[in-house]
Amino acid sequence: MTLMSVIRAVALAALIAAGFTAVSAADSAQDKPAEARPAETKPADAKPAAEPAPNDCVTDTTGFQMHGKSPAYVTTLENKCERRLRCRLDLYVTTAKGPTQGHTTLVLGPHAAGEAAKKSYVLRVKMMSGTAQGARECSAF
């Protein structure tokens, strides 16, 4: 018997023993009477849902478009929550003619403000196709 086969046998035995321990612990928890188990939380005790995080409030639409006679990579952000948001955008677009990088901050009004809740950033690029990487960080203020 080689050293590797001994190690494999010991590891297999340890896994099997751990599996039996987990199964027996689960069985014993189910065997307890209802009054011995911890009380389950009721939906009536639950707190009201908190407002979503600022990044969850924003939907974005991005893509290559012609902006006038120049190719551009356009990012449009729209606020879906009822609070003002400040979103910082970082974009890096690579095309066959070279990379382009852009940074900006957009202030989005609350959803009820209509058009103020939707803003766009136009990054001029060198051609109409390529790959893009972007990040946004939004915060309420």
Helices and strands as residue ranges (DSSP letters): H 3-31, G 43-45, G 54-57, E 58-67, E 70-79, E 85-95, E 98-108, G 111-117, E 118-124, E 131-140
